[in-house]
Amino acid sequence: TGVDCGGPRCAACAAGAACLADRDCLDGACRGALCQAPACDDGVQNGREAGVDCGGPLCAGCPLGGPCRADADCALGLCLSGTCQGHPCRNGVQDGLETAVDCGGACAGCLGGQACQFNADCRAGDCRANVCFVDPPVIEAVDPPQVAHVGGARVTLTGLNFQIGVALRVNGVPTAVTRVSDRTLTFTAPASPAGPGPLALELFNPDGGQGTAAPGALQYSVEGLRVSLDGGQGAFCDTWTCTASGQDAFNPPIPVQYQWTLNGQPAAGGATLADAVQVGDEVACAAVFGEAPATWTLAAPPQTVQDGVGLVADVRVSPQRPSLGEAIRCEGAAQPTHCGQPSALQYTWWVDDAVDAAQVDAVFPTAGLPAGTRVRCELVAVSPVGRNGPPSAAPTVTVTKGRVDVVSEHGGDRFGYAVSVPGDLDGDGFADLVVGAPEERSVPGRAEAGRIYVFSGGAAMADQVAQVDARFWIDGEQGGVPQPGGLHNPPTALTIDRGGAWRPYGSALGFALAVGQRSFIDGDAVPDLVVGAPYADLVRRPFAGKVYALSGAAAPGIVDLQTAAAEGDPAASTVLGAAAAGGYLPEFQATLNEGPLSGGMLGRRVAAIGDFNGDG
């Protein structure tokens, strides 16, 4: 029938060759005078089929009783002795160890509501009273609770037990739903053919368990209509108002009436609640739009009545700049609540932006805190039933090493080596501060002459720079540098020689300070001061040292003790106010003691200890 194929003598033809009968074709299928390739509908067992048009890798499984070579050749998946048998879990009959038709026992678990004996018989693993139990889906919240009746709004359902394949019905109509998680679903609200009103939501899990209905969980409203409940600050003394909006956009405007409930019971009122409320009551309102019988109701979320709200006035802390170990006090005035009730203060302390839960009192201890720690006090007024008002915070304070920082702008002058608080020198009622800088070297040619600074106390005592903010200062008499081969040379400025700097040697005024218990120089009411300059040189007595007794009589100005000689020797040792020299300046009076020995360093330590000679 084809070239060298077909007919009674030659081999069968391949697909595509001419044929007269099925026997002329290799695959036994002659259609339209041409041999055909194996197919699952050619009425011939060919290719790799187990039976006529069934079994094998390409065709459907053979029916019950059909021929087979393997389980895959059978529609029911069971091949025994070359014949397709019925699979016990797919035969549509409860047999064997099944607890229901084709499920339970050795078969797959049964769905909710089907019979069972053990938990393993159920797909959800829960057999109760011989019935498979499945937790139904639970709707806990609907957001938003109101959508426009024209549809299209995206709605989110939150709840429990939302299985893969969960189905949704809205007013009985299947609606596409997206499962975000086992607790979240979203869907698009369909349009409402009936107009505004409540919607019934139903959820069904694919396990065959009980569904969940939530009638009225979602409301269809006329587009643009809103209802809100306003209770002011939500207290029992506030006016509670129900407000509908959007109805005036229609022509004619939609009429509206209000309904109130108090703890679930009807209450009197129109736009404003007429009945009195108490703390803890639940207040709810709804707006009824339209006229009977065509009305629809929109409700606002209910609110719980609270206590009055109190405020705190004049919140402040002291000191404004606490030092290490110094307690901080927070103060404020608790105002009555807006309902007229008394309120109490509640303290919250913040340390470096974190609440210190252990500190709840008005006083905050700073012991153990490092310098630089930021501390803030926050106060709230608490009503009689425990409602907190808005917080009021005092400015943040920073814990410092001291309340006031007084620094020198000159490096190496050892500012603060000696410090004294002699009393009120300027008569302003506040004690003043005297600071020694024994290696002060800012004056040209006077390296390490030393200097004492006087700072006014009181309101003027704040962060200061000594050379800018001091009330006045006194410089030492001597300053210089050592030369090779000698203990001392005439006062000069600091010099640099051979790439190195010689350490200057001056009188070091301010190395030591002391204050008397009374004015022991001039008998006035102003305390006097004793200042040591232990490195001061005298003629043939290097480093003998000097001690100055300075009157504290108040007067502004800058006084320099470096003057010409006035004692009959060439040393620059004149002392202001010394009776023997007849000298006097109104700013300071002074008497002088000089060390008798070379290197004696008189004035390394000084003290004013009282009246030794009984002269008062």
Secondary structure, DSSP 8 states (H G I E B T S, - for coil): -BTTBSTTTS--B-TTSB-SSGGGBTTS-EETTEE----TTSSS--TT-SBTTBSTTTS--B-TT-B-SSGGGBTTSEEETTEEE--TTSSSS--TT-SBTTBSTTS--B-TTSB-SSGGGBTTS-EETTEE-----EEEEEESSEEETT---EEEEEEE---TT-EEEETTEEE--EEEETTEEEEE----TT-SEEEEEEEE-TTS---EEEEEEEEEE-TT-EEEEE-TTTBTTS--EEEEESGGGSSS---EEEEEEETTEEE-BSSBB-S---TT-EEEEEEEEEETTEEEEEE---EE-B-----EEEEEEE-SS-BTT--EEEEEEE---TTS---EEEEEEEETTEE-TT--SSEE--TT--TT-EEEEEEEEE-TT--B---EE---EE-BSSSS-EE-SSTTS-TTSEEEEEE-SSSSSS-EEEEEETT---STT-TT-BEEEEE--GGG-SSEEHHHH-SEEEE-S------TT-S--S-----EETTEE-------BTSEEEE-SS--SS-SSS--EEEEETT--BTTBTT-BEEEEE------S-EE------SSSSS----TT-TTTT---SS--EEEEE-SSTT--BTSS------SSS--
